[in-house]
Amino acid sequence: MDALRTRLQARWTIPIVSGLAILASFALDRLAGTALGGDVLMIAAAVVAGAPVVIKAYHAATAKVIGIDLLVSVAAIGAILVGNYWEAAAVTFLFAVGHALESATLNRTRSALAELVAVAPEVAVVIRGGQQVEVPAADVAKGETVLVKNGSKVPVDGRVVGGTGALDEASITGESIPVEKVEGDEVYAGTISTGGLLQVEATGVGADTTLARIIHRVEEAQDAKARTQAFMDRFSAWYTPAIIVLAVVIGLVTQDIVLALTLLVIACPGALVISIPVSIVAGIGRGAKDGILIKGGEFLETSARVDAVAVDKTGTLTEGRPQLTDVVTLNPGTTRDDVLLLAARAEAGSEHPLARPIIAAAVEAGMPVHTLPEHTEPVAGKGIVATVDGQRIGVGNVALARMEGVTDDAAAARTVSGLAEAGRTPMVVTRDGQAIGVVAVADRIRHDAPEMVRRLHEAGVRKVVMMTGDVEPVARAVAMEVGVDEVRAGLLPEDKLQAVADLQRQGYTVAMVGDGVNDAPALATADIGVAMGAAGTGVAIETADIALMKDNLLKLPEAVSLARRTVNNMRQNIVVALVTVATLLAGVLFGGVTMAIGMLVHEISVLVVIANAMRLLRPRRERAAQPPATTVGDAAGSREARVVTAG
């Protein structure tokens, strides 16, 4: 019984039964020469294909919704009442066929979500009591150790605590190249081992995994309506009743009931209603496959209008990990090693971020810097003073050097100025009141930053603005190498907010890219807030307007380009729908278009709209590999950006 019910409810059952009844009607009419039997079969075909439509129209009407089903129902019933059985059967049969095709193809536009659900792991191998135990993935407890063997799916979010291996993370980041994992690396549920054996400590299971958050986010995003779609919904709410009234008026004026019923059929706004949601579902699905999560249709439309992108420097355009770049001696009796060793020994007691690259460089050079200084005294806004082996060592700016008693600071000032112009952060090293050298550090520019800026311009973004709290010379040096259009230097968090608001006042639609807490006000003010490297960060996935799963800058222009392609696709679909209705309407009024032909063309237009949206699902061709990262000042500058300094 269940099998019979399932068969009857299958997608193609109704069109097939209705179509066979129509064929039998023609056959009976030709072979037996009796019209009565043929008419009965035609009515049966209309009833089989039309009954679900009438029931659906009734339920919609009771909910005060007047839709396409009501138009088709009225047209089919009217055709039967006036004796046009073939027209009634043809309209309902074609409508049923169209619905079956529409359902089949629409499911393909949601293929991204289906693929995400498909990669969700079902079982996990857990170490319990020293034994390997296979359990459902949802039963793994946080803190347990799971084994990930070659070819298996990672069942949980976690951290590698033993072994090595490679994982295909395409389901999370969209990157198809396997990533090597070693102890300490993070792994995500749904990724697939392509080699090696990993022991993973579970930190997130079940609904608390990155994959589950992505699935939830895509589900919500695909159902969220765009602004244009909301307009279309309001339009349809008035359009359909208006068509019914128009058909009644034409029927009364012309006394031609068939003409009035035909008008109902050809005016069906099916393609128009589906034109926007089908593009949004396909566009958001394509993004999810590529590691780009867009919050919903409204944000996708806004992203398509973005013409200014504001990016934070540290951690976005640069790696956020400064390195020692220069060691300069100012005293003939002092070597570079002496300067570096004393600076590192003094910084050994400091927690300042710029201390780490100095110490790391000394350690790498094999210098003994593990002994803490006898005394350490940070000087706010200037640097640090420490006592090392009885010597008073200062590391900081020129003001600190003067404070330490350096009277002839001309050479130090020239060196500091030159290094700052090159984008370095220089620090004067003093010993017992004498300037003995200068050390400088600089952040590394990410290898894909210049290419990101170029591709943003290529995608139609008019202005790329770098925002930073750094001083103007350093900001200018980074800007010249990255190729941004404008630099805003010396900004505090509230200044970044004002900078975004200023761009909006100039008429720009602004996307802000940031990764730090200090960027939160500017991210909230921007038209589109973008989070980088969101994989493993639940808050970013849930709150960002666009979440780029991998820490890959090139995903940003890809997201802007995808949004623009999706909105263009929506517009193409709207044009197809409106032109179809207008052409059919002209055909009805000037003759030549019957009710059956109208329904056929109407269903074809629906399928054309869906097929057009499915083009968004095709992956884009990958670009060439990028050059390695450079440290600020290493590469030749491309062009000078406009510099705006806070205050």
matplotlib code that plots the C-alpha trace (Angstrom):
import matplotlib.pyplot as plt

x = [0.0, 2.8, 4.6, 1.4, 1.0, 4.6, 4.3, 1.1, 2.9, 6.0, 6.9, 5.9, 2.9, 0.2, 1.7, 2.0, -1.5, -3.0, -1.0, -2.1, -5.7, -5.3, -3.7, -6.5, -9.0, -7.5, -7.2, -10.9, -12.0, -10.1, -10.7, -14.2, -15.4, -17.3, -16.8, -18.5, -15.8, -13.1, -14.6, -14.9, -11.2, -10.3, -12.2, -10.6, -7.1, -8.1, -9.3, -6.2, -3.8, -6.1, -7.3, -4.0, -4.0, -7.5, -6.8, -3.7, -5.6, -8.3, -5.9, -4.1, -7.4, -8.4, -5.1, -6.1, -3.4, -4.4, -1.8, -1.0, -2.9, -6.1, -5.7, -5.1, -8.0, -10.5, -9.3, -9.5, -12.9, -14.2, -13.0, -14.8, -18.0, -18.0, -17.2, -13.5, -12.4, -9.1, -8.1, -8.8, -6.8, -4.0, -3.6, -3.7, -1.4, 1.2, 1.0, 1.7, 4.6, 6.0, 5.7, 7.5, 10.4, 10.5, 10.8, 13.5, 15.6, 15.0, 16.5, 19.7, 20.0, 20.1, 22.7, 25.3, 23.3, 22.7, 26.4, 27.2, 24.7, 26.2, 29.7, 28.5, 30.2, 28.1, 30.6, 33.8, 36.6, 37.2, 39.9, 38.1, 39.9, 42.8, 40.7, 39.4, 35.6, 33.3, 30.5, 28.0, 29.7, 27.2, 28.1, 31.7, 32.3, 34.4, 37.9, 37.9, 40.5, 39.3, 41.4, 41.2, 42.5, 43.4, 40.2, 37.9, 35.9, 37.0, 34.0, 34.5, 36.1, 39.3, 43.0, 45.7, 47.4, 49.3, 50.3, 50.5, 48.4, 46.7, 43.1, 40.9, 39.1, 37.1, 33.8, 34.8, 37.1, 36.4, 40.1, 40.6, 44.4, 44.9, 46.4, 49.1, 48.2, 50.6, 50.4, 48.7, 46.7, 43.0, 40.8, 37.1, 34.3, 33.4, 36.9, 38.4, 41.8, 43.8, 46.8, 48.4, 46.9, 45.8, 44.8, 42.4, 41.2, 37.5, 36.6, 33.3, 30.8, 27.3, 25.7, 28.8, 30.9, 31.9, 30.2, 26.9, 27.1, 27.7, 24.7, 22.5, 23.8, 23.2, 19.7, 18.8, 20.5, 18.8, 15.4, 16.1, 14.4, 16.3, 14.9, 13.9, 12.2, 10.1, 9.0, 8.1, 6.0, 4.1, 3.7, 2.3, -0.2, -1.7, -1.0, -2.9, -6.2, -5.9, -5.6, -8.7, -10.6, -9.2, -10.3, -13.8, -14.0, -12.8, -15.2, -18.1, -17.1, -16.4, -18.8, -15.9, -15.4, -12.6, -10.6, -11.1, -10.0, -7.0, -6.0, -5.9, -3.5, -1.1, -0.9, 0.4, 3.4, 5.2, 8.5, 8.4, 7.7, 10.5, 13.0, 14.7, 14.7, 16.1, 19.1, 19.7, 19.6, 22.0, 24.3, 24.5, 25.0, 27.9, 29.4, 29.1, 30.9, 33.8, 34.1, 32.1, 29.1, 26.7, 24.1, 21.1, 19.5, 19.5, 23.2, 24.0, 22.2, 24.1, 27.4, 26.7, 26.6, 29.9, 32.2, 34.5, 36.4, 38.0, 40.7, 42.6, 46.4, 47.7, 46.5, 44.6, 47.0, 50.0, 50.5, 50.5, 53.8, 56.6, 60.1, 63.5, 64.6, 67.6, 70.4, 72.5, 75.6, 76.2, 79.3, 82.6, 83.5, 80.2, 79.3, 75.8, 75.8, 76.5, 73.6, 71.2, 72.3, 71.9, 68.5, 67.3, 68.6, 66.8, 63.6, 63.7, 61.7, 59.2, 55.8, 55.6, 54.7, 57.8, 60.1, 59.3, 60.9, 64.1, 64.4, 63.6, 66.3, 68.8, 67.9, 68.1, 71.6, 72.6, 72.9, 72.4, 69.2, 67.5, 68.8, 66.4, 67.8, 68.4, 65.9, 63.2, 61.3, 58.8, 58.6, 55.1, 55.1, 58.9, 60.3, 62.0, 65.0, 66.7, 69.8, 71.8, 75.1, 75.3, 74.8, 71.8, 70.3, 67.5, 65.5, 62.9, 62.4, 64.6, 62.8, 63.9, 67.5, 67.4, 65.9, 68.8, 71.3, 72.2, 73.2, 74.5, 71.5, 71.8, 73.1, 70.4, 67.7, 68.8, 68.8, 65.4, 63.9, 65.3, 64.0, 60.6, 60.4, 61.0, 58.1, 60.1, 59.5, 62.9, 64.2, 67.4, 69.5, 71.5, 74.1, 74.9, 73.8, 75.3, 73.5, 75.2, 72.8, 69.3, 67.2, 64.0, 61.1, 58.5, 55.4, 55.3, 52.8, 50.7, 51.5, 48.0, 47.3, 48.4, 46.5, 43.4, 43.5, 43.9, 41.0, 38.8, 39.4, 38.7, 35.5, 34.3, 35.3, 36.3, 38.2, 40.3, 41.1, 43.7, 43.0, 45.7, 46.8, 50.4, 52.2, 52.0, 55.4, 54.9, 51.3, 52.4, 55.1, 52.6, 50.1, 52.6, 53.4, 49.9, 48.4, 45.5, 43.9, 43.9, 45.5, 44.0, 46.9, 47.1, 43.5, 42.0, 39.0, 36.5, 38.5, 37.9, 34.2, 34.3, 36.4, 33.7, 31.0, 32.9, 33.1, 29.3, 28.7, 30.7, 28.1, 30.1, 28.6, 31.3, 32.5, 34.8, 37.2, 38.7, 39.8, 40.2, 38.0, 39.1, 37.5, 34.1, 32.6, 33.7, 32.4, 29.0, 28.9, 29.9, 27.2, 28.8, 31.0, 33.4, 35.1, 38.3, 39.3, 35.9, 36.4, 36.4, 35.0, 31.3, 30.6, 32.1, 30.0, 26.8, 27.3, 29.3, 27.5, 30.1, 32.2, 35.3, 36.0, 39.7, 42.2, 42.5, 42.3, 41.4, 38.1, 37.1, 37.0, 35.5, 32.6, 32.0, 32.1, 29.7, 27.3, 27.3, 26.9, 23.9, 22.2, 22.7, 21.3, 18.2, 17.7, 18.0, 15.3, 13.0, 13.4, 12.6, 9.5, 8.2, 8.9, 7.2, 4.0, 3.9, 4.4, 1.7, -0.6, -0.1, -0.7, -4.0, -5.3, -4.3, -5.1, -3.1, -2.3, -4.6, -4.9, -2.7, 0.0, -0.1, 0.5, 3.2, 5.1, 4.6, 6.1, 9.0, 9.7, 9.8, 12.4, 14.5, 14.6, 15.7, 18.3, 19.7, 20.1, 21.8, 24.7, 25.7, 26.5, 29.3, 32.7, 35.0, 38.4, 41.2, 43.8, 47.6, 49.6, 50.8, 54.3, 55.7, 55.1, 57.4, 58.4, 57.4, 59.9, 61.3, 59.3, 59.2, 56.2, 53.4, 51.9, 51.4, 48.1, 46.3, 47.2, 44.8, 46.2, 43.8, 43.5]
y = [0.0, 2.3, 1.5, 2.3, 5.6, 6.5, 5.6, 7.8, 10.7, 10.4, 13.5, 12.2, 10.0, 12.7, 14.0, 10.4, 9.3, 12.6, 12.2, 8.6, 9.7, 12.4, 9.9, 7.4, 10.1, 10.8, 7.1, 6.4, 9.4, 8.2, 4.5, 4.3, 7.5, 8.4, 11.9, 11.0, 8.5, 10.9, 13.8, 11.7, 10.8, 14.4, 15.5, 12.6, 13.9, 17.4, 16.1, 14.0, 16.8, 19.6, 18.3, 18.9, 22.4, 23.2, 21.8, 23.9, 27.0, 26.4, 26.2, 29.3, 31.2, 30.2, 31.8, 34.9, 34.2, 34.5, 32.8, 31.1, 28.0, 29.9, 31.4, 27.9, 26.4, 29.0, 28.7, 24.9, 24.7, 27.4, 25.6, 22.4, 24.4, 25.9, 22.5, 23.1, 19.7, 19.5, 23.0, 22.1, 18.9, 20.5, 23.4, 21.2, 18.5, 21.1, 22.8, 19.4, 18.6, 22.1, 21.6, 18.3, 19.7, 22.8, 20.6, 18.5, 21.4, 23.5, 20.7, 21.0, 24.7, 23.5, 21.0, 22.9, 22.4, 18.8, 18.2, 19.9, 17.6, 14.6, 15.2, 15.3, 12.4, 9.6, 7.6, 8.2, 6.0, 7.0, 5.9, 4.7, 2.6, 2.2, 0.6, 1.8, 2.1, 3.0, 5.2, 7.7, 11.0, 12.8, 10.6, 11.8, 13.9, 17.0, 16.2, 12.7, 11.6, 10.3, 8.6, 9.9, 7.2, 7.5, 8.0, 8.6, 11.8, 13.9, 13.4, 16.4, 19.8, 19.5, 19.9, 17.4, 15.9, 13.2, 11.9, 13.6, 13.6, 15.5, 16.7, 17.7, 20.8, 21.7, 21.2, 24.0, 26.3, 25.6, 24.8, 21.5, 21.1, 18.9, 20.6, 19.0, 18.7, 18.3, 18.4, 21.6, 22.3, 22.6, 20.3, 20.5, 17.9, 16.9, 17.2, 14.0, 12.4, 11.9, 10.3, 9.6, 9.0, 11.7, 11.7, 14.6, 16.0, 16.9, 20.5, 20.7, 17.9, 17.6, 21.0, 22.7, 22.1, 24.5, 22.3, 22.3, 26.1, 26.4, 24.2, 26.2, 29.5, 28.3, 27.1, 30.4, 32.4, 30.6, 31.2, 34.9, 37.2, 39.9, 43.4, 43.0, 39.7, 41.4, 44.0, 41.2, 39.5, 42.7, 43.1, 39.6, 40.1, 42.9, 41.5, 38.2, 39.7, 42.4, 39.8, 38.1, 41.4, 42.2, 38.8, 39.3, 42.7, 41.5, 38.5, 40.9, 43.4, 40.9, 38.1, 35.8, 33.5, 31.6, 34.8, 35.7, 32.2, 32.3, 35.7, 34.1, 31.4, 33.5, 36.1, 33.6, 35.3, 31.9, 32.9, 36.3, 34.9, 32.3, 34.6, 36.0, 33.2, 30.7, 33.0, 33.7, 30.0, 29.2, 32.1, 31.5, 27.8, 28.5, 30.7, 28.0, 25.6, 28.1, 28.9, 32.1, 32.4, 35.2, 36.0, 36.2, 37.7, 41.3, 41.2, 39.6, 42.5, 45.0, 43.3, 43.7, 47.4, 47.7, 50.2, 51.0, 48.4, 49.4, 47.0, 46.9, 46.7, 44.6, 41.0, 41.6, 43.2, 42.1, 38.9, 40.6, 39.0, 41.6, 40.5, 42.1, 43.7, 46.0, 46.3, 49.5, 50.4, 54.0, 53.4, 52.4, 50.1, 48.2, 45.4, 44.6, 41.5, 43.7, 45.9, 43.0, 41.0, 44.0, 44.9, 41.3, 41.0, 44.2, 43.2, 39.7, 41.2, 43.0, 42.0, 44.4, 42.8, 44.4, 42.6, 39.2, 39.7, 41.1, 38.2, 35.7, 37.1, 36.9, 33.3, 32.4, 33.8, 31.6, 34.4, 33.8, 35.8, 33.5, 35.3, 38.0, 41.5, 42.5, 45.3, 46.2, 49.5, 50.2, 53.9, 54.7, 55.9, 55.7, 52.2, 50.2, 50.7, 47.6, 46.8, 44.1, 42.9, 46.2, 48.3, 50.6, 49.6, 51.6, 50.5, 52.9, 56.1, 59.1, 60.7, 57.8, 58.2, 61.8, 60.9, 58.4, 61.3, 61.0, 64.6, 64.0, 62.3, 63.5, 60.2, 58.3, 60.6, 60.3, 56.5, 56.4, 58.8, 56.7, 53.4, 54.9, 56.2, 52.7, 51.4, 50.0, 50.6, 51.8, 51.7, 53.4, 51.2, 53.1, 51.9, 53.9, 57.2, 56.5, 55.6, 52.5, 51.4, 51.1, 48.0, 48.0, 45.6, 45.4, 43.3, 41.0, 42.0, 39.0, 37.5, 37.8, 41.4, 43.2, 40.7, 41.2, 44.9, 44.4, 41.9, 44.2, 47.0, 44.5, 43.5, 47.1, 48.4, 52.1, 52.7, 50.4, 52.2, 50.9, 51.8, 51.6, 52.9, 53.0, 56.2, 57.7, 56.7, 53.0, 53.1, 54.9, 52.2, 49.4, 51.2, 51.7, 48.0, 46.8, 49.3, 50.7, 54.0, 55.7, 55.4, 56.5, 56.4, 56.9, 55.8, 54.8, 52.3, 55.2, 56.9, 53.8, 54.1, 57.7, 56.9, 54.3, 56.8, 59.4, 57.1, 56.5, 60.3, 60.5, 58.1, 54.9, 51.5, 50.3, 46.8, 46.6, 43.8, 43.3, 40.6, 42.3, 43.4, 47.0, 46.7, 45.8, 49.4, 50.0, 46.5, 47.3, 50.7, 49.4, 48.4, 44.9, 43.5, 40.8, 38.3, 36.6, 33.0, 32.3, 28.5, 27.5, 30.8, 30.3, 34.0, 35.1, 32.6, 33.6, 37.4, 38.5, 39.6, 37.7, 35.1, 33.9, 30.5, 30.5, 33.3, 33.9, 37.5, 36.5, 35.2, 38.9, 39.9, 36.5, 37.3, 40.7, 39.2, 36.4, 38.9, 41.0, 37.9, 36.8, 40.1, 40.3, 36.8, 38.0, 40.9, 38.6, 36.4, 39.3, 40.4, 36.9, 36.7, 40.1, 39.8, 36.4, 37.7, 40.8, 38.7, 36.3, 39.1, 40.7, 37.3, 36.8, 40.3, 40.2, 36.5, 33.3, 32.3, 29.6, 28.6, 25.5, 27.4, 30.0, 27.4, 25.7, 29.0, 29.9, 26.7, 27.0, 30.5, 29.0, 26.4, 29.0, 31.1, 28.1, 27.0, 30.5, 30.5, 27.2, 28.8, 30.3, 26.9, 26.4, 26.8, 29.6, 28.9, 29.2, 32.0, 31.5, 31.0, 34.1, 35.3, 34.9, 37.4, 40.4, 42.5, 46.2, 48.1, 45.0, 45.3, 48.1, 50.3, 50.5, 53.9, 56.3, 56.3, 59.4, 59.6, 60.9, 61.1, 61.1, 64.4]
z = [0.0, 0.9, -2.3, -4.3, -2.5, -3.1, -6.8, -7.1, -5.4, -7.7, -9.6, -13.1, -12.2, -12.8, -16.1, -17.4, -16.5, -17.9, -21.1, -21.6, -21.2, -23.9, -26.2, -25.6, -26.3, -29.7, -30.5, -29.5, -31.5, -34.6, -34.4, -33.0, -34.5, -31.4, -29.8, -26.5, -25.4, -26.5, -24.6, -21.4, -21.6, -22.2, -19.2, -17.2, -18.3, -17.2, -13.8, -13.2, -14.0, -12.7, -9.3, -7.5, -8.9, -7.8, -4.3, -4.0, -5.3, -2.7, 0.2, -1.0, -1.3, 2.2, 3.3, 1.3, -1.3, -5.0, -7.1, -10.4, -9.4, -9.1, -12.7, -14.1, -12.1, -13.3, -16.9, -16.9, -15.2, -17.5, -20.6, -19.5, -18.8, -22.3, -23.9, -24.8, -23.3, -25.3, -24.2, -20.5, -20.8, -22.6, -20.2, -17.1, -18.6, -19.7, -16.3, -14.6, -16.9, -16.3, -12.5, -12.7, -14.8, -12.5, -9.4, -11.0, -12.1, -9.0, -6.9, -8.9, -7.9, -4.3, -5.1, -3.0, 0.1, -0.7, -1.2, 2.1, 3.9, 2.1, 3.4, 7.0, 8.7, 10.2, 12.3, 14.2, 15.5, 19.1, 21.5, 24.7, 27.3, 25.0, 22.3, 19.0, 19.2, 16.2, 17.4, 15.7, 15.1, 17.3, 20.2, 20.4, 23.5, 23.6, 24.7, 23.3, 20.8, 17.5, 14.8, 11.2, 8.8, 5.1, 3.0, 6.0, 6.9, 9.9, 12.2, 14.5, 14.7, 16.7, 17.0, 15.9, 18.9, 17.1, 13.7, 10.3, 7.3, 4.4, 4.3, 1.4, 2.9, -0.2, 1.6, 4.1, 2.3, -1.4, -1.9, -3.7, -2.9, 0.2, 3.2, 5.3, 9.0, 11.9, 15.6, 16.8, 13.5, 13.5, 11.5, 10.5, 10.4, 6.9, 5.5, 4.0, 4.7, 1.6, 3.4, 6.8, 10.2, 12.5, 16.2, 16.8, 20.1, 19.6, 20.3, 18.4, 17.7, 16.1, 15.7, 17.2, 14.1, 11.3, 8.8, 10.7, 11.0, 7.2, 6.4, 8.8, 7.3, 3.7, 4.5, 6.0, 3.3, 0.4, 1.9, 2.8, 0.4, -1.6, -1.7, -5.3, -4.5, -1.8, -4.3, -6.8, -4.1, -3.4, -7.2, -7.6, -4.8, -6.9, -10.4, -10.2, -8.9, -11.5, -14.3, -13.1, -13.1, -16.6, -17.9, -16.5, -18.1, -21.5, -21.3, -20.6, -23.3, -26.1, -25.0, -25.8, -22.8, -24.5, -25.0, -21.3, -20.2, -22.5, -21.0, -17.6, -18.8, -20.7, -18.0, -15.4, -13.7, -13.1, -14.6, -12.9, -9.5, -9.7, -11.6, -8.4, -5.8, -8.3, -9.0, -5.3, -4.5, -7.2, -6.4, -2.7, -3.4, -5.7, -3.1, -0.4, -2.7, -3.0, 0.7, 0.4, 2.8, 1.9, 4.5, 2.2, -0.9, 0.5, 1.3, -2.1, -3.8, -1.7, -2.4, -6.1, -5.6, -3.6, -5.3, -2.3, -0.2, 3.1, 4.4, 7.6, 7.2, 10.0, 9.7, 6.4, 3.9, 6.0, 7.9, 11.3, 12.2, 12.1, 11.3, 11.9, 8.7, 9.6, 12.1, 11.7, 13.7, 14.7, 16.8, 15.0, 17.9, 17.9, 15.5, 14.2, 16.4, 19.4, 18.6, 18.0, 21.1, 23.4, 21.9, 22.3, 25.8, 26.8, 25.0, 26.7, 29.6, 27.4, 26.4, 23.5, 20.1, 18.5, 21.0, 19.5, 16.1, 17.7, 20.1, 17.3, 15.0, 17.8, 18.6, 15.0, 14.8, 17.8, 20.3, 24.1, 24.8, 27.3, 30.4, 31.6, 32.3, 35.9, 35.5, 32.9, 32.7, 29.9, 29.0, 27.7, 24.1, 23.8, 24.3, 27.0, 29.3, 30.9, 32.9, 31.1, 32.7, 34.6, 31.4, 30.9, 27.6, 25.9, 22.9, 21.5, 19.5, 19.2, 22.2, 24.3, 23.1, 24.2, 27.5, 28.0, 27.6, 23.9, 22.9, 19.3, 17.8, 14.2, 12.8, 14.7, 13.5, 9.8, 10.0, 11.7, 9.2, 6.2, 7.6, 8.4, 4.8, 3.6, 5.7, 8.6, 12.3, 13.6, 17.2, 18.5, 20.7, 23.4, 25.9, 28.9, 27.3, 23.8, 20.6, 19.3, 16.6, 15.2, 14.7, 12.5, 12.0, 9.4, 8.7, 5.7, 3.0, 2.1, -1.3, -2.6, -1.4, -4.7, -6.8, -4.6, -5.2, -9.0, -9.1, -7.1, -9.6, -12.4, -10.7, -10.8, -7.4, -7.9, -4.6, -2.3, 0.9, 3.5, 7.1, 9.8, 13.1, 11.8, 11.2, 7.7, 6.3, 7.1, 5.8, 2.6, 1.9, 2.3, 0.1, -2.7, -2.8, -2.6, -5.0, -3.0, -4.0, -0.7, 2.7, 6.0, 8.6, 12.3, 12.9, 16.2, 16.1, 16.3, 13.4, 11.2, 11.8, 10.8, 7.7, 6.6, 7.2, 5.2, 2.2, 2.5, 2.6, -0.7, -2.2, -2.1, -1.1, 1.3, 2.1, 5.2, 5.7, 9.1, 11.5, 14.9, 17.7, 17.0, 13.6, 15.0, 14.9, 11.3, 10.3, 11.7, 10.0, 6.5, 4.1, 3.9, 6.7, 5.6, 7.9, 6.7, 7.7, 9.3, 9.4, 13.0, 14.2, 14.9, 15.6, 12.3, 10.3, 12.1, 12.1, 9.1, 6.0, 4.0, 5.7, 3.7, 5.1, 4.2, 5.0, 1.3, 0.1, -3.5, -2.2, -1.7, -5.4, -6.1, -3.7, -5.3, -8.8, -7.8, -6.3, -9.5, -11.7, -9.6, -9.7, -13.5, -13.7, -11.8, -14.2, -17.2, -15.7, -15.1, -18.7, -20.0, -17.8, -18.8, -22.5, -22.5, -20.9, -23.1, -26.3, -25.4, -24.4, -27.8, -29.4, -27.7, -28.4, -32.1, -32.6, -33.1, -29.5, -28.0, -24.4, -25.0, -26.8, -24.1, -21.4, -23.4, -23.9, -20.3, -19.0, -21.5, -20.1, -16.6, -17.6, -19.5, -16.3, -14.2, -16.8, -16.8, -13.1, -13.2, -15.1, -11.8, -10.5, -12.9, -11.3, -12.5, -13.9, -11.4, -11.9, -12.0, -8.8, -6.9, -6.1, -2.5, 0.2, 0.5, 3.4, 3.4, 1.3, -0.6, -3.8, -6.2, -5.6, -8.2, -7.6, -4.8, -3.0, -1.6, 2.1, 4.7, 8.3, 11.3, 13.1]

ax = plt.figure().add_subplot(projection="3d")
ax.plot(x, y, z, "-o")
ax.set_aspect("equal")
plt.show()
